[in-house]
Amino acid sequence: MDQKERIIEQAMHMFVSQGIKSVRMDDIAQQLGISKRTLYELFGDKEGLLYLAMDRYFEKKRIERAAVCAHARNVLEAMFMVLGGVMDNAEVIQRLLNNLRKFYPAVHDKMTREGTAKSRRDLQEMLEKGIADGLFVDTINLDLAISVLYYTASAITVRKDLILPAGMTEREAFVLIISNFFRGISTTKGLLLVDDYLKRYEPAKTVHRMQ
């Protein structure tokens, strides 16, 4: 790892753990034992470094989700895993995005635009594979399906305008809503896999509640 990569990696950890606004270029330089001048020569300003550090963070999350999906039995289960992972990381990610929006709107807009494009592309590839594998009907509108998934996730994690039944967690609500969505676009083969996933999810949910 060269010096620039090492700086980006360290800055990423500091921004995530300490807060975007509170971390100064002086702090990063001191942590790494380098001069502040070196930071400005390599990245221009804090926004330049912040963008690269946040891009690294979100790319790591995408890689982690891909690694988890590698163990999925089929693309439908992989989609459940990806969307569940998004829910599990929602609190930290929303905190970062809110701070970006408040203090560095230009970086926020760029990250949101690029991140949305990557996520939509990933979901489209999964939906297309589901169609090719005979799990989803081939008459679905992919753009609309992706938008519905995004809207559902944001209703629970961002807007918080979905009223949940007493005792139901956001994660549980999301799984139920998404499973119903998948039922609507699934073939008979896909429906069986949705039911199979939910049967395996329910015991895990029960164990988690008991811990």
Residue pairs with C-beta under 8 A, 6 or more apart in sequence:
1 9
3 34
3 38
3 42
4 42
6 32
7 28
7 32
7 34
7 39
7 42
7 43
7 49
8 49
8 52
8 53
8 56
9 56
10 28
10 31
10 32
11 23
11 28
11 49
11 50
11 52
11 53
12 53
12 54
12 56
12 57
14 23
14 27
14 28
14 31
15 23
15 50
15 53
15 54
15 57
15 96
16 57
16 92
16 96
19 99
20 50
20 96
20 99
20 100
20 103
20 104
21 99
21 103
24 46
25 36
25 39
25 40
25 46
25 49
26 36
28 39
28 49
29 35
29 36
29 38
29 39
39 49
42 49
43 49
43 52
47 104
47 106
47 107
50 100
50 104
50 107
51 107
51 110
51 111
54 96
54 100
54 107
54 111
55 111
55 114
57 96
58 93
58 111
58 115
61 85
61 89
61 93
62 118
62 122
64 85
65 81
65 82
65 85
65 86
68 81
68 82
68 85
69 78
69 81
69 82
72 78
72 81
74 133
74 135
74 193
75 126
75 129
75 130
75 133
75 135
76 130
76 135
76 182
76 186
76 190
76 193
76 194
76 197
77 193
77 197
78 126
79 123
79 126
79 127
79 130
79 182
80 175
80 178
80 179
80 197
80 201
82 122
82 123
82 126
83 149
83 153
83 174
83 178
84 171
84 174
84 175
86 153
86 157
87 153
87 156
87 157
87 170
87 171
87 174
88 171
90 153
90 156
90 157
90 158
90 170
91 157
94 157
94 158
97 108
97 111
97 112
100 107
100 108
100 111
101 108
116 150
119 150
120 146
120 150
123 146
123 149
124 142
124 146
127 136
127 140
127 142
127 145
127 146
128 142
130 136
130 190
131 137
131 138
131 140
134 187
134 189
134 190
135 186
135 187
135 189
135 190
135 193
136 185
136 186
136 187
136 190
137 185
137 186
137 187
140 185
145 185
148 181
149 178
149 181
152 174
152 177
152 178
152 181
153 174
155 161
155 162
156 162
156 170
156 173
156 174
157 170
162 173
164 170
164 173
165 173
172 205
175 198
175 201
179 194
179 197
179 198
182 190
182 194
183 191
183 194
186 193
186 194
